[in-house]
Structures are given as C-alpha cells and as structure tokens.
Amino acid sequence: MRHGAAVAIIDALGTVTGWSEGARRLTGHSAEDVVGRPAARLLAADPPDDVLAERTGTVALRHRDGHRVDAALTACPVTGADGRPTGFVVTADPPGTTLAAEAFEQASMSMSVFDLEQRYLRANDAACKVMGVPESALTGRFFADTVEEAEYNTGFLRHLREVAETGRPVRYESFAAAPALNREHLWSLEMWPLHTASGELTGVAMAAFDSSEQYWARRRLALLNEASTGIGTTLDVARTAEELIDVLVPRYADFASVNLLDWVLGGQEPPMIPDGGGVLHRIAHGSTHAGDPGAAVRVGETDFHPPHSPPARALREGRAVLSQAGEPDFTEWLAERNARSPQGRPYRQAAGERLTAWGLEEAAFVTELVVSELVTNAIRYGEPPIQLRLIRDRALICEVSDASSTAPHLRRAHAYDEGGRGLLLVAQLTQRWGSRQTGRGKTIWAEQALPASDHWREPPGFGASPGNGNPHGGT
C-alpha cells in the first residue's frame, strides 16, 4: 500500500480483513478496532443506490469520536483463482479531494496542467472554452500543436519550459488571442511547478486571469483625462475638432473626421433633425497615412449623407452608430463615398463602360466597388504604373497591376477609412481573390460570379494571363 493511502480490504461476507494507517487517520479507528468486524459498522448512513451500483462515490463514515466523515470511496473487486469474487479493495481519497477537483473544474479562470514536456494533462472548463475544444481534444497534445504560430504563444511556451527546467514559478502579463476568442485579451498568467511528496518535479500548473475589462477601464479613464486637458483649449470650433482628431489618431483609429451641421458653424439655434439625409461640413480629419488621409471629402467641403448612412443615422437617433463591412447600408454608403473620391475615378468609369458593353450592368455596383478598393490599394501601397484589366470568362475577373513586388495583406477593418478599406472588403464582396508576382511587379485579382442570366462565353484563351494558362496565376 502506498504511504498514507486510506485502504481497507473487505471479504465477500462484508468483514474487514485489512486496514491501512491512512484508513486509521481518516476514521480514527485502529486496525485492532475494525479487522474481523463487519464493515457496515463504519457507516454513518446507508450508501446511495447509485454508489452501490457504480462502486464509487461519496459515502458517509462514522469517525471513532462520533462525527461524520464524507469520503470519496472506490471499491475494486478481487477474484479468486476460480474467477469468483472473494472481496473488495476499498480506497478513500482524503477529505476535500473531490471538492478540490470540482473547484478546479468550475473555476472562473482558465487553469491547465502540463507535463515536463509541455503536453496537456488537464484543462478545466474555462480553459476548454477559451481553446474552443473539449478537454479530450487537448489531453496528451503538445501545447504548440494546439495554437497558431504567434509571438504570444511562443512566449507562453518559453515560460512553460522555464518553470519545468528551473522549478521556479513565473508570473507575467500578455496580450494574446485564443482559438475561441474574437480579439486579443490581456491575460495575467501564473505558472508554478508541481512536486511529489518526495520533492520530485512532475509537471507545471497554469492559471490565466482575463484582466481585459480592468485594462480597458484604465485606458478609458486615461482617455478621459487626456481629453479633458487636450480638447477645448480654445473657443475656436475648428481648433477643438483638430484637438479631438489628435486624441483619436493614431492611438484609437486609423482615420477620423469631424463633420458639423450648418447651424453649429453659424451659431444659430439648433433646428429639428430631418428624417432624411443631411449636409455636413468637414472641418477636420486625420489619418495614419502621412500626406494621404484617404478622405473622399476635403476639409472645408460639404457632403450630403443619405438617410441610410451612419452619420445620418447617428444624427437622427441621437446615439453612436457602429457599422462594419458586410452590412448592406454600410457597403452602399462606402460605394457612394468612393465614387466621389478622385482616386480611381477614371478606373471605375472605364470598368462601368466595359460592363455596359458586355451587358453586365447588374454586376456594375459590386465590380466598381472592387475596382475602387484595388486601385486605391495600389495607389497607397504600390508603385506606378497602375493598370486595370477585366476578364469575362466563366466568372468576372478584375485585375489591378502595379510595379511594386510587395505582397498584399489583409488589414484590420476601419469603419471610416473613406478612401478604401483595402482587401478586407474585396474578400467579402467576391468569391475569391489572390495575387501573383510578375516580371514588372505584382497583380491582385478578384473573382465574381456572373449574373445567372449571363451565358456568354469568350473563345478559349480570352483574357488568360501568361505563364501557366491560369487566369489567376498564383494565390
């Protein structure tokens, strides 16, 4: 018997025939008190039926001094040479073991246990929720095989190895994403070594507390403090708008603008907000793109906002309005904005004329928006000359080429980046997109399905790109 284990041996008649030192400490009864006597005398209450059927569960025992002891018991049958049962070996976990296991499983913070080679041994419910898989999908797997390659995951693995090698605990904070989370969170993590009773290092335990709410609360407080001292230093409306932009860009936004109604600039009494759209004056804007704010409206100009646009809705509803790519109203508003931008206007016009000649007016709205985004992307991040090509085959393919060999990347969506949202919107509007290197730079292509009514086909080879016969080349 292992040292300290609470173990009893009971024969087929229910008589105690063996009694460990751990059993004595658990119940207060010595071996002389119980060996040779019925095991039932040790019970403080009849075991539940499900415990008898499963031979495992919590059983109420009577301590030698009379108080009740609830212990998690497991009975393993013992058979003789003829295969008949001769009794049971009953083991009891120390008091609180079951409760401790439940505490681990039900903890609100993510908790995991790893072996010394960074393989999962256990993961509680919170950890499984973060990882997006059940515990069975993690157990036995290396941590590195369960997450994407990212700097924060490399750091996590490095700290696990540090604890396993040094036997010293580690505590740190990290901004990190997880498979089941939609954005990065701020985690406060602690890792500590696990030892046997003899001191041998056997594993590493980890607890991660999501402190994102506290972090963002501190950031909001800091923003309010900064705004209170940096915005409104003068009575000039335009200067106040510029100070607001300075606070927002680039710390919180890639692009921001301030647009005002006529009565604000004229010092008049505020009129009723119309149910329809309205005209706003651009008095300030800012962008992370130096020298190219990506704005469809210049400072000092006016702009009409249709009823479905986010600014018109915000005025009408008297609250903040959050819009994003993929929403029909936002896509329509963005298309209208881009149509007024000088960037890419000739390209859109040429695309529209070609689609009309092909009888594909139905596809014009999405195609012109895709052209606008690809051309704007090339103007901002590529090098001239910039060329547009439309290919009508089994699908409608739009290609924009420039002289830069830099590969394109999806960038995070920014709701008011007026001059072009880049490739994220293209990816959402088209069936697929990609890029290929050419001898003179690169080409970015996007493919749309043709309208159902269009059955036209060009002769073989029409519009195919040189190289491998694939109109898309590589992705």
N, C-alpha and C positions, 0 to 999 in steps of 0.2 A: 504494500500500500504506500502511496506517495505520502511524504511527510505532511502532517497537518490535515489530510483529507478526512472528511466525515464519511465513514463507510461502515455498513452493517451487512452481515450475511444472515439470511433467513432461510430455514429449510422449508420443504414442501408442506409441513404442518403449521407453518407460521411461527416457529420458535427461533429465537435469536441464537445463532451459533458462533458469530464473530462480531467483534466490536472494536473500533479503532480509537486512538487517542483523540482524533479530530471529532469523532462522534461524542466522546465524553465532554469535550469543551463545548460542543454545540448544545447538549441537553443537560449537562451536569451529572449524568448517570455514569458510574464506572462500569467496567466490564463485569465485575462481580455482581453488580446490581441487576444486569439485564440478560447475560448469557444463560441460556437454559430456560428462559421465561418467554411467554407469548409476546410477540412484537406489538400486538394490539394494545397492550398496556401503556405503550409510549404515546398513543394518540390522544390529542385533546378534543378531537371531533372526527366523525366518520369522513373518510376521504370522498371527494366528489366523484360521481359516476364516471365523468369523462377522464379523470385522473386514473381511476382503476382500469378503464378500458385502454388508455394510451400508455399506461405505466410510467407516466411522467407528469409533473405538475406540482402545484403548491399544496402542501399537507400541513395541518396544524398538529404540532407535537407538544407534549407536556414536559416542561423543564422540571428538574428534580426539586426546585424550590417552589413549584406550583404555577409559575407564569407560563403563558402560551408562547410558543416559538413557531412562526410560519417559515417553513423551509421548502426550497425547490428540490424535490426528490426525483430520482430516476432509478427505476428497477430493471435490472438486466437479468433475464432468466439464465439459470445454469442447468445443463442437462448432463445426465449420466452416460455411461458407455452404451447403454441401450437406446439412447435418444430421448428417454423420458425426463421430464423436469424434476430436478432434485431441490430446487430452491431459487433464491434470488440474491444478487448482489445489489444493495441499495446504496446509492451515493447521494449526498446532500451538498448543494452549493452553500457557501457561507451566507449568513443573513445579509440582505441588501444586494446580493449579486443580481437577482432578477430585476430589482428596481434600478440598479445601475445600468443594466443593459437597456431597459426601457428609456432611461434618461438619455443615453447615447442616441438611440433611435429617434427620439422625439425632440431632441434639442433644436432650437430655432436657428442655430448657426450651423454652418457646414462643417462636419467632422469626418475624418478619414484616418485609417491606419494602414501603413505601408511596411513591407519587409525591408531588409537592409539593401535590397537591390531595386528599390522604388517600385515594387509591384503592389497593387491594391490587395489588402487583406479584408478590410471592412470599409463601408461607406454608409453613413446614416441617411435618413430620408431627405434632409435638407441638401446634402451633397449630391444625392442622386437627382434631385430636382434641378440643381444648378447644371449638372452634367447632361441632363435630358435623357438618362437611361436608367434602368433598374440596377440594383446592386450586383445582380448576377452577371450583368454585361461588363462590370468593372473588375470583379474579383479575379485575381491571378494575372491581370494585364499590367504591363509597364505603364507608368503614368504618361510617358512620352508618346505612347501609341494611342492614347485616348483624347489627345488635344491637337490643335493645329500648331504649326511651327510659328511661334511669335516670341518676341523678346521677353514678355512677362512669363510665359510658360517655361522658357529656358531658365529664367531666374528662379522660378518655383522649384524646378528640378535641381538646380545647383544648391539651393538651400536644403532640400531633402538629403542630398548626398553629404552636405556638410555636417548635418546632425548625425547621420549614420556613421560617418568617419570619425567625428570628434566626440560624440556622446554628449554634446552641449546643446541646450535649447537655443532657438533662434526666433526673434520677433521682428517683423518688418511690415511695411505698408506697400501696396502695389495697385496701380490702375490696371485692371485686367478684364478681358471678356471671358465668356464661357459659352459652351455649345448651346445652352438653352436660354441665354440672355441676349437681348436685342441691342445692347450697348455695353461699353466698358463701365465697370463699377469700381469703387475704391474699397479695397479689402484690407482689413487689419488681420494679419496672419501670425499664428504662433505654432511652432513645431518643437516637439520635445522627444527625447529618447525614451524607449521602453526597455526595462530590465527585468530579468528573472529575480527570484529571491536571493540567488547566489551572486547577483550583480552582472550577469552576462547580458550584453546588449542584444535585443531580439527584434526591434522594429522602431518605427518612427510614427508618432501620432501628430495629427494636424487639426487645428481649428481655425476657421476663417469667418470673421465677422464682417458683414456688409455695412460699411460706415458711409455709404454714398449719401444718404439723407443728411447726415451731420455735416459732411463735406460741402454739399451744395447749399446747406443753410448758412455755413460760414461764408461761402462765396457770395451768396445773395446779400448778406449783411455787409460784406466788403464792398459790393457793388453800390449799395445804398449810400454807404459812407463816401465813396468816391464821387457818386453822382451829386450828393448834397454839396460837395465842395467844388466840383468841377463844372457843373451845369448851372447856368443862370447867373454868371458873374457880372453880366451887364443887363440892361433893359432892352437891348437890341435883339429882335426876334431871330434874325438870320444868324447872329453870333451864337445864340442859345442853341439853335438847331445844329450848328457845326460842333459845339461842345458835346451835344448828345451823340453825334456820329463818332467823335473821338473816343467816347467811352465804349461804344459798341464794337468798333472795328479797330484792330483785328481780333480782339480778345474773345468776343462773343459771336461775331458774324464776319463773313467774307464780303458782304455788301449790305449797306443800309442807306436809306434815304428818308428825308423829311419832306412831306408834301402838305401844303396848307390850303384851306378854302379862302376865297377872296376876302370874306369879312374879317378874318384874322389879321391879314396884312393891312386892311384899311381901317382897323379899329372900330368897326361897326358892331351893332348888336347882332348876336347870332341868330340867323333865320332858322326856320324849320328844315330839318334834313329831308331832302326829297327821297321818295321811294325808289326812283330810278337811279341812274348813274349821276356822276357829277364831275366838274372840272376842278383839278387841284394844281397848285403852283409848286414846282420843285424849287426849294430854297437851299437844300444841302444834300449831298450824298458823299459816301466814301466807300473805298474798295481796297482789298488787299493787293490788287493788280496796279502797281505804280504806273501812272501815265495812261492807263486804260481802265477806267472804272467799270466798263461793261454796262453802261447805262443807256437805255433807249431814249431817255429824256435828259436834256442838259439842264444845269442849274439856271434858273430864270425863266424856263419854258413852262407852258401849261400842258396838261394831259387830261384827256377825258377817260374816266373809269366807268365801264359799263356796270349794270346792276349786279352781274354775277361775279365781278372781280373782288378779290379780298379787301382792297381799300374801301370800295363802296359798301361792302357788307359790314365792315368794321364801323363805318360812319353811321350806317342805318341801324345797326343793332346795338351800338354803344358799348362794344366789348372787343377784346382781342380776338382775331380770327387766325387760326393756324391752317395753312394749306400746304399741300405737297404734291409731288409728281404722281401721276396716275389718276388724280381726281379730274373729272371732265371739265368742271368750271375752271380749275387752275390751268389745265392744258390749253383751253381755249383762250384764256386771258394771256398766257405766255406767248401763244402764237400771234395774237394781236400786237403784243409788245414788240416781239422780234420783227414783225412785218414793218414796223416803223423805224427800226434801227438801221443806220446806214451800213452797218457791217452785213455783208451777204445779201443786200437787197438785189443787186443785179443777178446773183446766182439764183435766188428764189424766183425772180421774174423769168429767167431762162428755163428753170425747171417747170414752172407753170405753163409756159408756152409749149414746151415739149409734150407735157401730159395732155394738153388740149389737142395737140396734133394727133396724138395716139388715141384720143377718145377716152382718156382715163381721168376725166375731171373728178370722178368720185374719189380718187386716191390723192387728189391735189393737197388737201388740208394736211394730212399726215406727212406726205412727201416734202412739202415746202418747209414744214417744221423740222424734219430730219435734216434737210439741206441746210437750214439756218443754223442748226446746232453744230453740224460737222464743219461748216465753213467758219463759224465763229471759233470753234476749237482750233482749226488750222491757223486762223489769224492770230490767235492769242499765243499758241504754243508751238506753231510750226514756222516754216520759212517760205517765202515766195520762191517760185510762182505757185499759185494755188489753182488747181484745175478741178472741174466738176464733170462727172460722166454719169448718165443714166442709162441703164441696160434693161431692156424689156425682153424677158425670156419666160421661163416657167414661173418666174417671180419678177418683181420690180426691184432692181438693184441700184442703189445710189452709191457712187464712189467719189470721194474727195481726196485729192493727192496734194502733197506739198514736198518741199525739198529737205525737210528735217527727217532724220532717221530715228528720232526718239520715239520709243514705243508709247502708245496711248495708255492711259489708266483711268478707270472709273474713279471719280472723285465724289465726295460726300454731297448729298443734295443740299442746296441752299435756296430757300424758298424765294428770295427776292433778288437773285443774281440775274438781272434783267437781260443782259446781253447774251445769255447762253448758259444752260445748265450742264453743258458737256455731254459726256457719253452715257450718263445715267438715264437721262430721258430718252435717248436714242435706243438704249437697251429695252426700255419699257414700251416704246411705240412700235418696234419692229420685231420680226420673228427671230432674227439673229443678226449679229454683227461681228466684225473682226478687223484685223489689219494685216498687211503684208509689206515686207521691205521690197523696195525697187532699186534699180540702179541709180535713180535720181532722188531718193528719199523714201517715202512711205505712202501707202494708200489705205485709207479707212473706208470700209464698205458696210452697208446695212441693207438687209433684205426684207421686203414687204410682200405679203401675199397679194396677188392681183385680184381685183373685184371678181365676184363669181360670174358676172355677165361677160367677162373678157375671155375669149377663147383664141385670141390671135397668137400666132407663133411666127417668129422670125426664121429665116433659113438657118441651118446648122452653122454654128460658129459665130453668129451675130453677137457682137459685144464681148466676146471672150477675151480674157486677159492673157498676155503672152506668158510662156513658161510651161505650165503643166496642163493647160486646157481647162483648168478650173477657174470660173469667173471670179472666185474669191481668193485664189492663191492659198495662202495660209491663214490661220486664225491666231 
